[in-house]
Amino acid sequence: MNEYAKCHERQTTMDFHHHLKCAILDAVDEGLIMRDPTRKAVIKGMPPRAKKPKYLNQFELHKLLDVLHLEQHVNWDWLILLIAKTGLRFSEALAVTPNDFNFSRQILSIDKTWDYKDDGGFLPTKNYSSVRKVQLDWQLIIQFAELIKGLPPNQPIFVNGKVYNSTVNAVLSRRCLEAGVPEISVHGLRHTHASLLLFAGVSTASVAKRLGHSSTTTTQKVYLHVIQELENQDVDLVMRSLSGLS
């Protein structure tokens, strides 16, 4: 454990100790060993590293979108814009085809993902709840209606050969530096989208449906920090309301 702790953070070492302890206790219960060597173990570890931000605030997102290189042809900046405005998973965004857009109803249908980790091709969504229709704003509708003109209707818009998550993350990092905002990952755009909706007062149920979560419990776990901050704001609002009563 001490050797492991030399190159791992204390929390990681504690997690490892926990899993190890469970196995050893089973061995003790079954009489395979006489005593528990993990008992009273002193957990050491490296100090925690500074955590990278997982999402941007509204001001930072505006700055990021302002520096995107939205050219007349499809590029990764268009994918960044789409994820930022819809909260799609990376694999879902890669699988989007022109036929998935319903421009008259301002809807994007999500019913598949793209297998970017292996040999490519369409795959099912992460779960049943991930099959959904995502409402789009009118500006995004106009932009993509022009962008995808003439593209094969059933072919992925953003896929042209092998796709790597690291490639898109590198483009996003450069744009974050250009905008002077914290560097986040492509998945961080999904967190940004959801966080902004929650701060705007959108219900957890609506956010869960838009993100394709299987339940609101998943949304509450992932965005607990946002929900707790909103609850603090609610307490302040309640107190101000009560103090106005006489």
C-alpha positions in Angstrom: 0.0 0.0 0.0 2.8 2.4 0.8 4.5 1.7 -2.5 1.2 2.3 -4.3 0.7 5.5 -2.4 4.0 6.9 -3.7 2.6 7.6 -7.1 -1.1 7.9 -6.5 -3.3 10.5 -4.7 -4.5 9.6 -1.2 -8.2 9.3 -2.4 -7.1 6.8 -5.1 -5.1 4.9 -2.5 -8.1 4.8 -0.2 -10.3 3.4 -3.0 -7.7 0.7 -3.7 -7.5 -0.1 0.0 -11.3 -0.4 0.2 -11.4 -2.9 -2.7 -8.5 -4.9 -1.3 -10.1 -5.0 2.1 -13.3 -6.4 0.8 -11.5 -9.3 -0.8 -9.4 -10.0 2.3 -12.4 -10.0 4.6 -14.0 -12.6 2.4 -10.8 -14.7 2.7 -10.9 -14.3 6.5 -14.6 -15.3 6.6 -13.9 -18.4 4.6 -10.9 -19.4 6.8 -8.3 -19.0 4.1 -6.3 -16.6 6.2 -6.4 -16.0 10.0 -6.3 -12.2 10.3 -7.1 -9.1 8.4 -3.8 -7.3 7.4 -5.7 -4.2 6.2 -7.0 -3.5 9.7 -5.7 -0.2 11.1 -3.7 0.5 7.9 -2.5 4.1 7.6 -3.4 5.4 4.2 -0.9 7.6 2.6 -0.7 9.2 -0.8 0.3 12.1 -3.0 -1.5 15.4 -2.5 -4.4 15.9 -4.9 -3.6 17.7 -8.2 -5.4 20.8 -9.2 -8.6 19.6 -11.0 -9.3 20.7 -14.5 -12.6 22.6 -14.8 -15.4 20.4 -16.2 -17.6 23.1 -17.6 -17.7 26.8 -18.6 -20.0 29.4 -17.3 -22.3 31.3 -19.7 -19.9 34.2 -20.2 -17.0 31.8 -21.0 -19.2 29.8 -23.4 -20.1 33.0 -25.3 -16.4 33.8 -25.6 -15.6 30.3 -26.9 -18.4 30.3 -29.5 -17.2 33.7 -30.7 -13.8 32.3 -31.8 -15.0 29.2 -33.5 -13.8 28.9 -37.1 -17.2 28.2 -38.7 -16.3 27.9 -42.3 -18.5 27.1 -45.3 -17.5 23.5 -45.2 -17.8 21.0 -42.3 -15.0 21.1 -39.8 -14.5 20.2 -36.1 -15.6 23.7 -35.0 -19.1 22.9 -36.3 -19.1 19.7 -34.1 -18.1 21.8 -31.1 -20.9 24.2 -31.8 -23.4 21.4 -32.1 -22.4 19.7 -28.8 -22.3 23.0 -27.0 -25.9 23.8 -28.1 -27.4 20.4 -27.7 -25.5 18.6 -25.0 -25.0 15.5 -27.2 -22.5 12.8 -26.3 -19.4 12.8 -28.6 -20.5 9.5 -30.2 -24.0 10.8 -30.8 -22.8 13.9 -32.5 -20.5 11.9 -34.8 -23.5 9.8 -35.9 -25.6 12.7 -36.9 -26.7 12.6 -40.6 -28.5 15.2 -42.7 -31.7 13.1 -42.5 -31.7 13.5 -38.7 -32.6 17.1 -39.0 -36.2 18.3 -39.2 -35.7 21.9 -40.0 -39.4 22.9 -40.1 -39.9 21.6 -36.6 -36.5 22.6 -35.3 -35.7 19.1 -34.1 -32.7 16.8 -34.2 -33.4 13.1 -33.9 -30.9 11.0 -31.9 -31.2 7.3 -32.4 -27.7 6.0 -32.9 -24.0 6.5 -32.1 -20.8 6.2 -34.1 -18.2 3.6 -33.2 -15.2 5.9 -33.1 -13.2 3.7 -30.7 -12.9 0.7 -33.1 -13.7 0.2 -36.8 -16.4 2.9 -37.3 -20.0 2.3 -38.2 -23.3 3.0 -36.5 -24.1 1.6 -33.1 -27.2 1.7 -30.8 -27.5 4.6 -28.3 -26.1 4.2 -24.8 -29.6 3.2 -23.4 -33.3 3.3 -24.4 -33.7 6.8 -22.9 -30.9 8.1 -25.2 -33.2 7.8 -28.2 -34.7 11.2 -28.2 -35.6 14.4 -30.2 -33.6 17.4 -29.2 -35.1 20.9 -29.8 -32.8 23.3 -31.7 -32.7 27.1 -31.6 -33.5 28.9 -34.8 -30.0 30.2 -35.3 -28.5 26.7 -35.3 -31.2 25.5 -37.7 -30.3 28.2 -40.2 -26.6 27.5 -39.9 -26.9 23.7 -40.4 -29.5 23.9 -43.1 -26.9 25.8 -45.2 -24.0 23.7 -44.1 -25.3 20.3 -45.0 -26.7 21.2 -48.4 -25.7 18.5 -50.9 -24.3 16.1 -48.4 -25.3 12.4 -48.5 -28.5 12.2 -46.5 -27.7 9.0 -44.6 -24.0 9.5 -44.1 -22.5 11.0 -40.9 -21.8 14.7 -41.4 -18.6 14.8 -39.4 -17.0 11.5 -40.2 -14.4 11.2 -43.0 -12.1 8.3 -42.2 -10.9 7.4 -38.7 -12.0 9.8 -35.9 -10.1 10.3 -32.7 -11.5 11.9 -29.6 -8.1 13.4 -28.9 -8.1 15.2 -32.2 -11.3 17.1 -31.4 -10.2 17.8 -27.9 -7.0 19.3 -29.3 -9.0 21.6 -31.5 -11.3 22.6 -28.6 -8.2 23.3 -26.4 -6.8 25.7 -29.0 -10.2 27.5 -29.2 -10.3 27.8 -25.4 -6.9 29.4 -25.5 -7.9 31.8 -28.2 -11.0 32.8 -26.2 -9.0 33.1 -23.0 -11.3 30.6 -21.1 -10.5 27.5 -19.1 -9.6 24.5 -21.2 -12.3 21.8 -21.1 -12.8 18.6 -23.0 -15.5 17.9 -25.6 -17.4 16.0 -22.9 -17.1 19.2 -20.8 -19.2 20.9 -23.5 -22.0 18.5 -22.5 -21.5 19.4 -18.8 -21.5 23.1 -19.8 -24.8 22.7 -21.7 -26.5 20.9 -18.8 -25.2 23.3 -16.2 -26.4 26.4 -18.0 -29.9 24.9 -18.4 -30.0 24.1 -14.7 -28.9 27.6 -13.7 -31.5 29.0 -16.1 -34.2 27.2 -14.1 -34.9 24.3 -16.4 -36.2 21.4 -14.4 -34.0 18.4 -13.7 -36.5 16.1 -15.5 -36.3 18.2 -18.6 -32.5 18.3 -18.5 -32.4 14.5 -18.0 -34.6 14.0 -21.1 -32.6 16.4 -23.2 -29.3 14.7 -22.3 -30.7 11.2 -22.7 -30.2 10.1 -19.1 -32.0 7.0 -18.1 -33.4 8.7 -15.0 -33.3 12.0 -13.1 -31.2 10.3 -10.5 -28.3 10.1 -13.0 -28.7 13.9 -13.7 -28.8 14.7 -10.0 -25.6 12.7 -9.3 -23.6 14.2 -12.1 -24.7 17.7 -11.5 -25.0 17.6 -7.7 -22.6 20.6 -7.4 -24.9 22.7 -9.5 -28.1 21.5 -7.8 -26.6 22.3 -4.4 -25.7 25.8 -5.5 -29.2 26.3 -6.8 -30.6 25.1 -3.5 -28.5 27.7 -1.7 -30.0 30.3 -3.9 -33.5 29.0 -3.2 -32.8 29.3 0.6 -31.8 32.9 0.1 -34.9 33.5 -2.0 -37.1 31.9 0.7 -35.6 34.0 3.4 -36.0 37.2 1.4 -39.7 36.3 0.7 -40.4 35.5 4.4 -38.6 38.7 5.7 -41.0 40.7 3.5 -44.0 39.4 5.3 -45.4 41.4 8.1 
